[in-house]
Amino acid sequence: MTTPHTPLTAGGLPVAAVRARARSGTREVFPPVAAYGAELFGAGADAGQGYADELDRARIVPPVFVPRRLEKLIELGREPLDDDVSLRTVIGGFDSPLPVYLSAFGSTRAGSGDLGIAASRQAGRLGIPMVIGENMVPVHGYRTGAGRAAPSAITARIRAYLDECPEGTGGVVVQQSTEDADSEVWNLLYSDPATEPLLESGRLAFELKIGQGAKPGLGGMTVVDEADADRLGKRFAVRDVLGPGSRLRLASPGTYTEEIVRQQLRFMRNNFPRARVWAKFHPGRDIANAASTAWRAGADAVTVDGAEGGTGWAPRVFLDHVGLPLAECLRRIGRPDGCLLVTGRMWEGGRVVRSLALGATATGLGRAALVAVDEDPEDGLVRLVEALALESRLLISALGKYTTDALGPDDLWWPDRSPSYGSGTAGPPLADTATTAAATADRIGGRA
């Protein structure tokens, strides 16, 4: 008589995940292939809506005494309200009505097709800057169709953006990483008549991509079929680790030292003098030194992806276990030496305001932007940003401040600990209102 098999249990181990690896091997290192292009992964993916990182846990704490509100009251001749808050800012050399920009989506199907076009169109309508990912040209090509005259994914997104973007605001940023240099992405764009309007108006930037939050220390990854694997295998590493019918295309993250970064940024400024220069880093432990190196080399903006970043394809273990959280990146950088842009789970005003209080100039929308345009391809991103802007104005007004650069670390309280953010970003100095405060107080109280 055969004894029925009783499955083993093991307290403290994720038994279901172990069994899945025993059945499927290397494919379990990554999210399900069937979800590629249909699901956006990032930190806390298994935790659902209950996930909150350190930045989310920081409380925004309005003061009782609000001298900047007094300044605004004197300026306006009435009590200030939330719609007196100005969210206008300069993002990496581009004028923007909001401290928000559209992050790169990478070359996955989710961000390369119709959703990417819809997001570009709405970002243009909003007048906020837009970043295009580094893998677009190597994976999809620069020109497609008969005679290579039809627009590719990257040129279609730029056209959609330009068709909607008002003059004098916004801008387009195009990434390039180590292996993309062979595709001459920047050279193609810089000499393309289609991008001349951006160059003439000073609204084109090139971003040196050194890393990203979804997979710090790794290069780009995409899932391709066997036919594309044969084509791309001549230029990229292609691995058979995802099961039948699919292959993993990998790009090198590149090799960087302080001197290499300095020389690369100088090269960009010399070879593309009409374009702005940005640099993007993953949340590495030396992020403060990396950001400072880029600013000293003349970068117009430094983008830091927190470990909460997502959108791109990444191994599961990287999503929750690799890289510094955004809050720690901001803590280590302290008061920025230049324009600091941050990304990672941005979708509402509270997280944006916290980031601005810790030194960021603006924040990037990635996964949230794609979800918004998936909900409504015509107006979803516009509505999402309008809601974010309203929340931001209400919060900044509650703090008794009326510009984004007036925010500082003292506007936050940390329930877990009281971290030091160096000198932080205290905002511009207060005007001397001592001579008018008493008279204003009398007027508020109804006395002549």
Disulfide bonds with the S-S distance in Angstrom:
none
